[in-house]
Amino acid sequence: PIDQTLIPQHLTGQDGHNRSHARSQVAANDDRSAVLAWLARYVDTPATLASYRKEAERLLLWCVHQRGLAMSSLTHEDLLLYERFLSNPQPAERWVMTVRQRPGRDSPHWRPFAGPLSSTSQRHALSIINAMFSWLVEAGYLAGNPLSLGRRTRRVGPRQTNRFLPHEHWDEVKATIQAMPTDSAREQAHAMRCRWLFSLLYVGGLRVSEITSGCMGGFYSQRDRAGVERWWLEIIGKGDKPRIVPATAELMAELMAYRKAYGLPALPGHSENTPLVLPIIGGTKPMARSAIHEVVKGVMRSTADRLRAQGSDWDGAAAQIEAASTHWLRHTAGTHMTDAGLDVKTVRDNFGHATISTTSIYVHSEDDARHDATQAAHRIKWDSV
């Protein structure tokens, strides 16, 4: 971990060539302390903190173990080398994990990378590092940002994501879950958990951070003037912003089946703090983000293996499915919603992409229409409950 790594004195950055001579606004006197000061700004957003910490840690480890330079001595040319390194971390035995299960950080099998980063992941990593360098310059720790000299490309028009599963690939993923063995109690619990987790990710379009922080007491119902009952799920989204997600009749049926498997009442109580997804062992504590990611990746790998066994014609589909992650399911849900004809505003509000103004608490009719549109057009369509 970044706060436990032993760093040789000449690589700490106390005498870094890019250190600012102006008065610093942070107390840090070495690179690691400066990075930790930057990360401390995100302590209230665990998902962002984990992502930023990972990239900062990778860079510091590369500086110490590969480049032999303090982070505060890096030049523009050094960062070009780092960009190439991200596309192929070598030597692999030092940098890349060799086991599929993500080992803990105290394991001798742990490495900073699961494999080479895609071009998209490389850009994401460098954008985080660029933001860190810019902040360290603003804080008076660094004299300049070596990444600011990079070539900038002008983006034309809105960028579209390709990190989603088309309908036919999504059907294969569902088939894998529905065919999971249920002979033992553990197998049955795993199959039920996968089905419920994928329902939340797809029907609700939830982020993994929203699943780990949410609880079943967030489900509640309301009746309109005509007596129609609608269920909702209230969650705390990105930036600690609350939002309500339509809990469609299909999602509620999956919730009740999942709760029944755990011996819980069909519907949760208003103040119930049962996590949205439960571990198979370990009581009622919330599942960790890494555990949810591993469950999703396990389903994707099983689907890809099954397709490859059907012949080389399936190699392309298998490769895309195997690359899919937890967040791909959110992109998949949004894409499929628009494919089904949902209004963009409905999708935006379901996903919490826009800030809802204070007056929206009075617009119940718009929320009801959004619920009905989502329930009618966006379904996961399991074969049976």
Secondary structure, DSSP 8 states (H G I E B T S, - for coil): -TTT----GGGSSTT-TTB--S--SS---SHHHHHHHHHGGGTT-HHHHHHHHHHHHHHHHHIIIII-S-GGG--HHHHHHHHHHHHS-SSHHHHB--SSS---TTSTT--SBSS---HHHHHHHHHHHHHHHHHHHHTTSBS--GGGGS------S------S--HHHHHHHHHHHHT---SSHHHHHHHHHHHHHHHHHHHS---HHHHHH-BGGGEEEEE-TT--EEEEEEEE-GGG-EEEEEE-HHHHHHHHHHHHHTT--SS--TT---BSS--SSSTT----HHHHHHHHHHHHHHHHHHHHTT-GGGHHHHHHHHH--HHHHHHHHHHHHHHTT--HHHHHHHHT-S---GGGGG-HHHHHHHHHHHHHH-----S--
